[in-house]
Every structure is written in structure tokens, then in C-alpha cells.
Amino acid sequence: MVTQQKENEQLKGWLRNRKLWIVLVLAVILRLAAALYLGDQVVVLPGTADQLSYHTLAVRLIEGHGFSFPERWWPHTAAGEPTAHWSYLYTLYLAAVYSIFGIHPLAARLIQAFLVGMLQPYLAYTLAGQIYTRSQMVGTTTSNAPSRLRGMDKGRTIQLAAAAFTAIYVYFFYYSAALMTEPFYITAVLATLVLAIRLGRRTPEKAGFGGAIALGLVISVAVLLRQLFLLFVPFLLMWLIAAGYKRRSWRQTISSLAIVTMILISAIIPATIYNYRRFDRFVLLNTNAGFALFWANHPIHGTNFQSAAEMGDMYRELIPSELSQLDEAALDQALLKESIRFVTDDPVRYIQLTLSRTVDYFKFWPDPASSLISNVSRLASFTLFLPFMIYGLVRSVLTYQVRARRGSRASWNSPLALVYLFIIVYTGIHLLSWTQIRYRLPVDAILIVFAAIGIVGLADFLRPLIQARRFMGGTIRDDGLLLDQSPTAER
């Protein structure tokens, strides 16, 4: 009897793994197809203008010109002058691929398409498993349900759904082949949450610093790809402190946080030193915060934010003439001061402008001003899954254990609390500053998990209604199979 039970568990495990592998293969195929579609050339497609900059920088780098452009370049960089506006890490990745395979963008596309095709669905699968369990998120199946459904592990179903939705999400496989930071950055964000939850759950008797080292490395990758992630890091560390408080393992928590922090600082310092040597001033990582905040909050918007597509080339014209002769780093810092002045001069306008950005950030409807590929991508991804994302969010609030323990000290350090924290903080950062649809994609990667619980939960809700309808037309056996039909049933 025990042997038979063990064999059944092994069979179930193999079937689950087989389904996951099918999802991963599908994800890789879709992303490789996107890479082949974008091809071995670099042209500006909707939402992918930055890939021309990264490609140009990588070519300049391997030709010995350093991080510079051959001509005046976005945002306000003179020809041949140093730039720190773009991610050093991703530029180095492209330069390394070009050095090995020659200047073939398709090679870089195929490599990252394969990597993120394997990693993103698997990380979504893992994150869903960390957050949800059968008892927490999905109600028990009725006794009349078929035996194969009664025995199904709902947590695994949610995990597989999260992986599958990540695999087919159009935005994800479209950007996976673009020569931009998005594919690796989204992967690093997912990995950060997965590793943070794993570290936060570790008990003192399982103390080890491997998890802290891994977390420090993936946070460093995320920050080096997009320095904006630094703004979320303090919230992440506070959550880890809260998790340590719950476990009463202060020594392990402090040691782990120290390791994470040291790794992050070690990753940032080389870029900071390099920037100081080039610009003769302190630049932490990149010179883009000042530009973004200046343009995003300029009085020209009034109280209604205008997207990058609407502004066009007007951005450069907004830079004051007395500042236009500064180098990129000095100009970025000067524009940052100007952007702060915009806010302090009229904080009410800034609040109204911030609220108006929600329209661009959460856009789910087709826009005549957008290209066909943009509208199709939007409708086949965010628009399609948004109802299930919302339903999953609502369901999680209503049924997760946090609700039952709302007044306890453990509620705010649950894995779900970290996920909510990321969604709120990351969304808030972009609403307060620069907003584009593609900047929402890391949040989409998390909302996919809620879409999975939404669809699985909806199926659970509808199943008794379907069974009742079937019962009206015939007799249901104990295992849920229909034995016979009524005379009026369609044959």
C-alpha cells in the first residue's frame, strides 16, 4: 500500500514536471520566433527605440571608442562625448556577444530569448508556489466532483497557469528579443522576489549565506540594468527585517542583510569610480533621473501628462539654453534641480499631473494613435488578462490568511505582503515620475500570478454550477462521470 502510494506520488510529480517543461518549451519557441522576426538588423519598432542606442554603444565599445556615440544623440549627448545614460551592464553584454559572433544583433536576440524563455515562466511558477497553497487561495472541491479533480493539487494548477500565462504574454515575448534591458530586468525582478521570500522563510537551524549571496547578486543585476530599482531595495530590506522578526532570528537576518548590501555596493562602486573619472563629478550609476523628472514634470504638461509619442522631438527644445552647453552628467544634475523646483512651485499641479499619468500607465484599450503591433500586443496581453488579474487580486485579499490574521504581527511579513509592496511601490515610482507602458511590465510579471489564481478560482466557482446543470440531464456517478441521460438530452 505504501509502495503504491509512493509510486502514485512519483507519477504525479513526473506529470507536473512534464507539463512545466511543455510550458518552458512553448515560451522559448515564442521568444525565438520573436527574435527571428526582429532579425539581424536594428530598426526602430514601437516601444523599442532604445535598442538602436544600445546597439550603437556596443559597436562603438568594441571598436575602441568607449561609451560614446558617433553623433549627437538622445537625450542630449554630443558626438564623441562620454555618456552614462544607458546601462553599462547591458551594453557590455551586447559588446561581448558581438565580440564572439561578430556584429550580429540576431545572435544577441537568440541568446536572451532562450534564457528568459526558460527563466521567466519558471520563476513565475516558483513565485506562485511560494505565495499560494491549496488551503489558502482555492476552496476545497465538492465531493461530487470527479476524482481526478478532487485529487488535483490546486497550488500546482496555479503554478502551471502562472508559468503558461507568462509564456504566452505577448508583451513578454515581444520584448524578449529587443536589444534592451527589459527581458533581463524583468527576469531579475522575479528572481529577486523569489530569493527574498526564500531567504525570509529560512529558519535559524537552516542558516546559510548562499541565499543571501544569490539575492545580493540578482539585486545587483537589476540595479545595474535599471538604477530605478534602487528605490525599491529599502522596502525589500525592511520586509526581510520583518520576516526575521517573525522568525526571531536577528543574528542570521542582520548577517544576511549585510551580505546583500555589501554585494550591491561592490557592484555599484566600479561604475561610480568610472563615472567620476569621465565626468569629474559624482554620478552613482546613470545620468537619466534628472532628464526623466525634468521632462515628466515640466509645466508644458499642465495637469495632463503627454506621452513620449505625443511630445516627439519637443523634449530637447524644453532644455534651457543656458544649460544646453553642459556635459551630460552636469546637465542631468541641473535638470534634477529644475524638476524639484517644478514640484515645489506648484505641488497641486504636480499631484494632478501624477494622477493623470495613471491613464498612460494602465492603458488597456486600443489607441488610434498607436501602431497596429502596439494595439495587438496590448489587447492580446494586458487587456486579455486584466479582468483575471483584478479578480485574483480581490480574491487574494478576501481569502488569504492575512485577512484572518489582520491584527497579528505576522500579517505584514507574509510573502503576499512583499508582492503587494512591490506592486504599490514600483507603480508609485513611475506615476510620480516618468511613465510608459513598457515600464509597467515588471508589475505585469507579478500580476500574472494573480491572473492565474483568478482563473483557477473562477473555474472552482463555476464547477458546481456546471455539475448541477449536468445533473439535471442525467445521473452522476460517485466519480463524477455521467451514467445516463434524460430522454430529452441531445444524443
C-alpha positions in Angstrom: 0.0 0.0 0.0 2.8 2.4 0.9 4.7 1.4 -2.2 1.7 2.1 -4.4 1.2 5.5 -2.8 4.8 6.4 -3.3 4.6 5.3 -7.0 1.5 7.5 -7.4 3.3 10.5 -5.9 6.2 9.9 -8.2 3.9 9.7 -11.2 2.1 12.9 -10.2 5.5 14.6 -9.8 6.6 13.4 -13.3 3.4 14.6 -14.9 3.7 18.0 -13.2 7.3 18.4 -14.4 6.3 17.3 -17.9 3.6 20.0 -18.1 6.1 22.6 -16.8 8.6 21.5 -19.5 6.0 21.8 -22.2 5.3 25.4 -21.0 9.0 26.2 -21.0 9.5 24.9 -24.5 6.5 26.9 -25.7 7.9 30.0 -24.1 11.3 29.5 -25.8 9.7 28.9 -29.2 7.6 32.0 -29.0 10.6 34.1 -28.0 12.9 32.6 -30.6 10.2 33.4 -33.2 10.1 37.0 -32.0 13.9 37.1 -32.3 13.8 35.8 -35.9 11.0 38.3 -36.7 13.2 41.2 -35.4 16.1 39.7 -37.4 19.7 40.6 -37.8 19.2 44.3 -38.2 18.3 47.1 -35.7 15.4 49.2 -36.6 13.1 51.3 -34.5 9.9 49.4 -33.8 7.1 50.6 -31.4 8.4 50.7 -27.9 11.9 49.5 -28.8 13.7 52.8 -29.8 16.3 52.2 -27.1 17.7 49.2 -28.9 19.3 51.4 -31.5 21.2 53.2 -28.7 22.4 50.0 -27.1 23.5 48.5 -30.4 25.4 51.7 -31.4 27.1 51.9 -28.0 28.1 48.2 -28.1 29.6 48.6 -31.6 31.5 51.8 -30.5 32.8 49.9 -27.5 34.3 47.0 -29.4 35.8 49.5 -31.9 37.7 51.2 -29.1 35.7 54.4 -28.8 34.3 53.7 -25.3 30.9 54.6 -24.1 30.1 57.3 -26.6 28.1 58.0 -29.8 29.4 58.9 -33.3 27.0 61.8 -33.5 24.7 64.0 -31.3 22.5 61.5 -29.5 19.5 61.2 -27.3 18.9 62.7 -24.8 21.5 65.5 -25.1 24.9 63.9 -25.7 27.4 65.5 -28.0 29.2 63.4 -30.6 32.2 61.6 -29.1 31.5 62.8 -25.6 31.1 60.2 -22.7 27.6 59.0 -21.9 26.3 57.3 -18.8 22.7 57.5 -19.7 22.5 53.8 -20.7 23.0 50.6 -18.7 26.7 49.7 -18.7 25.8 46.1 -17.9 23.6 45.5 -20.9 25.9 47.3 -23.2 28.7 45.0 -22.0 26.5 42.0 -22.7 25.9 43.2 -26.3 29.6 44.0 -26.8 30.6 40.5 -25.5 28.2 38.8 -27.9 29.4 41.0 -30.9 33.0 40.2 -30.0 32.3 36.5 -30.2 29.8 36.2 -33.1 30.6 39.4 -35.0 28.2 42.3 -35.1 25.0 40.2 -35.5 22.1 41.5 -33.4 20.3 38.3 -34.1 22.8 36.3 -32.0 22.2 38.5 -29.0 18.4 38.3 -29.6 18.5 34.5 -29.8 20.7 34.1 -26.6 18.5 36.3 -24.4 15.3 34.9 -25.9 16.3 31.4 -24.9 17.5 32.5 -21.4 14.4 34.5 -20.5 12.2 32.0 -22.2 13.4 29.4 -19.7 13.7 31.6 -16.7 10.7 33.9 -16.6 8.0 31.2 -16.7 9.9 29.1 -14.2 10.3 32.0 -11.8 6.6 32.8 -12.2 5.9 29.1 -11.4 8.1 29.3 -8.3 6.7 32.6 -7.1 3.1 31.3 -7.4 4.1 28.3 -5.4 5.7 30.4 -2.7 2.6 32.6 -2.3 -0.3 30.3 -2.7 -1.4 27.0 -1.2 -4.4 24.9 -1.8 -5.9 25.8 1.6 -5.1 29.5 1.4 -6.3 30.5 -2.0 -8.7 27.9 -3.5 -11.7 26.4 -1.9 -12.0 22.7 -1.4 -13.6 20.8 -4.2 -17.0 19.4 -3.7 -17.4 15.7 -3.0 -19.4 15.3 -6.2 -16.5 16.4 -8.3 -14.7 13.8 -10.5 -12.0 12.0 -8.6 -9.3 13.4 -10.9 -10.4 16.9 -10.0 -10.8 16.1 -6.3 -7.2 14.9 -6.2 -5.7 17.7 -8.2 -3.3 19.9 -6.3 -4.7 23.4 -6.8 -1.5 25.0 -5.8 0.3 23.2 -8.7 -2.5 24.2 -11.0 -2.0 27.9 -10.1 1.8 27.5 -10.6 1.4 25.9 -14.0 -1.2 28.6 -15.0 1.2 31.4 -13.9 4.0 29.8 -16.0 1.8 29.3 -19.0 0.4 32.9 -18.9 4.0 34.2 -18.7 5.0 32.1 -21.6 2.2 33.4 -23.9 2.0 37.0 -22.7 2.6 39.0 -25.9 4.5 41.9 -24.3 7.0 39.5 -22.7 8.0 37.5 -25.9 7.9 40.7 -28.0 10.4 42.5 -25.7 12.4 39.3 -25.0 14.1 39.7 -28.4 14.6 43.5 -28.2 18.1 44.7 -27.6 17.0 46.5 -24.4 17.2 45.9 -20.7 13.6 44.8 -20.4 14.0 41.0 -20.8 16.9 40.6 -18.3 15.5 43.2 -16.0 12.1 41.6 -15.6 13.8 38.3 -15.0 16.0 39.8 -12.3 12.9 41.4 -10.6 11.2 38.0 -10.5 14.3 36.3 -9.2 14.7 39.0 -6.5 11.2 38.4 -5.1 11.6 34.6 -5.3 15.0 34.6 -3.5 13.8 37.2 -0.9 10.8 35.1 0.0 13.1 32.0 0.3 15.5 33.9 2.5 12.7 35.3 4.6 11.3 31.9 5.3 14.6 30.3 6.3 14.7 29.2 9.9 17.8 29.6 12.2 18.6 25.9 12.0 18.9 26.1 8.3 21.1 29.1 8.4 23.4 29.6 5.5 24.6 32.5 3.5 24.1 31.0 0.0 20.7 32.5 -0.3 21.9 36.0 0.8 24.7 35.8 -1.8 22.3 34.8 -4.5 19.9 37.6 -3.5 22.7 40.2 -3.5 23.7 39.2 -7.0 20.3 39.3 -8.6 19.5 42.7 -6.9 22.8 44.0 -8.3 21.9 42.8 -11.8 18.5 44.5 -11.5 20.1 47.8 -10.3 22.8 47.7 -13.0 20.2 47.2 -15.7 18.0 49.9 -14.3 19.1 52.1 -11.4 15.5 52.9 -10.5 15.3 49.5 -8.8 17.4 51.0 -6.0 14.3 52.9 -4.8 12.6 49.6 -4.0 15.6 48.0 -2.3 15.0 49.7 1.1 11.4 48.4 1.1 12.7 44.9 0.3 15.2 45.1 3.2 12.5 46.2 5.6 10.4 43.2 4.6 13.4 40.9 5.3 13.8 42.6 8.7 10.1 42.0 9.4 10.5 38.3 8.3 13.5 38.0 10.6 11.4 39.5 13.5 8.8 36.8 12.9 11.3 34.0 13.0 13.2 35.6 15.9 16.5 35.1 14.1 18.1 38.5 14.4 21.7 37.4 14.0 21.0 35.5 10.8 18.9 38.3 9.4 21.5 41.0 10.1 24.3 38.9 8.6 22.2 38.2 5.5 21.3 41.8 5.1 25.0 42.8 5.5 26.0 40.3 2.8 23.3 41.6 0.4 24.2 45.2 1.0 28.0 44.6 0.6 27.4 42.8 -2.7 25.2 45.6 -4.0 27.7 48.3 -3.0 30.5 46.3 -4.6 28.6 46.1 -7.9 27.9 49.8 -7.9 31.3 51.2 -6.9 33.1 50.4 -10.2 30.6 52.3 -12.2 30.7 55.2 -9.8 34.5 55.4 -10.0 34.4 55.1 -13.8 31.8 57.9 -14.0 33.9 60.2 -11.7 37.0 59.7 -14.0 35.0 60.6 -17.1 32.8 63.5 -15.8 34.9 64.7 -12.9 31.9 64.6 -10.6 29.9 62.1 -8.6 27.5 60.0 -10.7 26.2 56.9 -8.9 25.3 54.8 -11.9 23.5 56.5 -14.8 22.6 60.0 -15.9 18.9 59.6 -16.6 17.0 60.5 -13.4 17.3 64.3 -14.0 16.3 64.1 -17.6 13.3 61.9 -16.8 12.0 64.0 -13.9 12.5 67.3 -15.8 10.6 66.2 -18.9 7.9 64.3 -16.9 7.0 67.2 -14.7 7.6 70.2 -17.0 4.9 72.9 -16.8 4.2 72.3 -20.5 2.2 69.3 -19.5 -0.1 71.4 -17.4 -2.2 68.9 -15.4 -2.5 66.3 -18.1 0.6 64.2 -18.9 1.6 63.9 -22.5 3.3 60.7 -23.5 6.6 60.4 -25.3 4.8 59.8 -28.6 2.8 63.0 -28.2 5.9 65.0 -27.3 8.1 63.8 -30.1 11.2 66.0 -30.6 9.9 68.7 -28.3 11.8 67.2 -25.3 15.1 68.7 -26.4 13.6 72.1 -27.0 12.5 72.2 -23.4 16.1 72.2 -22.1 17.0 75.8 -21.1 19.6 77.3 -23.5 21.8 78.4 -20.6 22.2 74.7 -19.6 22.5 73.1 -23.1 26.3 73.5 -23.1 26.8 71.4 -20.0 28.1 67.9 -20.4 25.7 65.0 -19.9 26.3 64.5 -16.2 26.2 68.2 -15.2 23.1 68.7 -17.3 21.4 65.7 -15.7 22.0 67.2 -12.2 21.0 70.6 -13.3 17.7 69.3 -14.7 17.1 67.4 -11.5 17.2 70.6 -9.6 14.8 72.2 -12.1 12.4 69.3 -11.8 12.3 69.7 -8.0 11.5 73.4 -8.5 8.6 72.4 -10.7 7.2 70.4 -7.9 7.8 72.9 -5.1 6.5 75.8 -7.1 3.1 74.2 -7.7 2.6 71.0 -5.7 -1.2 70.9 -6.5 -0.4 70.8 -10.2 2.2 68.0 -9.6 -0.4 65.9 -7.8 -2.9 66.4 -10.6 -0.2 65.6 -13.2 0.7 62.4 -11.3 -2.9 61.3 -11.3 -3.2 61.9 -15.0 -0.3 59.5 -15.6 -2.4 56.6 -14.5 -4.1 56.7 -17.9 -0.9 56.1 -19.7 0.5 53.6 -17.2 -2.6 51.3 -17.2 -3.8 51.8 -20.7 -5.6 48.7 -21.9 -7.7 49.9 -24.8 -6.7 50.2 -28.5 -5.5 53.7 -29.4 -5.8 55.0 -33.0 -2.5 56.9 -32.4 -0.7 53.6 -31.7 0.7 51.3 -34.4 -1.0 48.0 -35.3 1.7 46.0 -33.5 1.2 48.1 -30.3 -2.5 47.7 -30.3 -2.4 43.9 -31.0 0.3 43.4 -28.3 -1.8 45.4 -25.8 -5.1 43.6 -26.5 -3.5 40.2 -26.5 -1.7 40.6 -23.2 -2.7 43.2 -20.7 -6.3 43.7 -21.9 -6.9 40.0 -22.1 -5.6 39.2 -18.7 -6.6 42.3 -16.8 -10.1 41.1 -15.6 -8.4 37.9 -14.2 -5.6 40.0 -12.6 -8.2 42.1 -10.8 -10.3 39.1 -9.8 -7.2 37.4 -8.5 -6.2 40.4 -6.5 -9.6 40.7 -4.9 -9.8 37.0 -4.2 -6.4 37.1 -2.6 -7.4 39.9 -0.3 -10.6 38.1 0.7 -9.4 34.6 1.2 -5.7 34.7 2.0 -4.7 34.0 5.6 -3.7 37.6 6.0 -7.4 38.5 6.3 -7.9 36.2 9.2 -4.8 37.4 10.9 -5.1 41.1 10.0 -4.4 42.2 13.6 -1.5 39.9 14.2 2.2 40.8 13.9 2.7 38.1 11.2 0.4 39.6 8.6 2.7 42.3 7.2 5.7 40.0 6.7 3.9 37.3 4.6 5.2 36.6 1.1 2.0 38.1 -0.3 2.7 41.3 1.6 6.1 41.6 -0.3 4.4 41.1 -3.6 1.8 43.8 -2.8 4.6 46.0 -1.6 6.5 45.7 -4.9 3.3 46.4 -7.0 2.5 49.5 -4.9 6.0 51.0 -4.6 7.0 50.3 -8.2 3.8 51.7 -9.6 4.1 54.7 -7.4 7.6 55.4 -8.6 6.5 55.6 -12.2 3.3 57.6 -11.5 5.4 60.1 -9.6 8.0 60.4 -12.4 8.3 59.0 -16.0 5.5 56.8 -17.4 5.4 54.5 -20.3 3.6 51.2 -20.8 6.7 49.2 -21.0 7.8 50.4 -17.6 4.8 48.6 -16.2 5.9 45.2 -17.5 7.7 44.1 -14.2 4.4 44.7 -12.5 2.7 42.7 -15.2 5.0 39.8 -14.4 3.7 39.8 -10.9 0.1 40.4 -11.8 0.3 37.3 -14.0 0.3 35.2 -10.8 -2.9 36.9 -9.7 -4.4 36.2 -13.1 -3.6 32.5 -12.6 -5.3 32.4 -9.2 -8.2 34.4 -10.7 -8.8 31.9 -13.5 -8.3 28.8 -11.2 -10.6 30.4 -8.6 -13.2 31.2 -11.2 -13.1 27.6 -12.5 -13.7 26.4 -8.9 -16.6 28.8 -8.6 -18.2 27.7 -11.8 -17.6 23.9 -11.5 -20.6 23.3 -9.1 -22.9 25.2 -11.5 -21.7 23.1 -14.4 -22.2 19.9 -12.4 -25.7 21.0 -11.3 -26.6 21.5 -15.0 -25.2 18.1 -15.9 -27.1 16.6 -13.0 -30.4 17.9 -14.4 -29.8 16.0 -17.6 -28.7 12.7 -16.1 -27.2 10.8 -13.2 -23.7 11.4 -11.9 -21.6 8.6 -10.5 -19.5 9.0 -7.4 -16.5 9.8 -9.5 -18.5 12.4 -11.4 -18.9 10.6 -14.7 -22.3 10.8 -16.4 -24.1 7.4 -16.4 -27.1 8.1 -18.5 -29.0 11.0 -20.0 -32.6 12.0 -19.8 -34.9 11.3 -22.8 -34.8 14.9 -23.8 -31.0 15.1 -23.8 -29.3 15.6 -27.1 -27.8 12.4 -28.4 
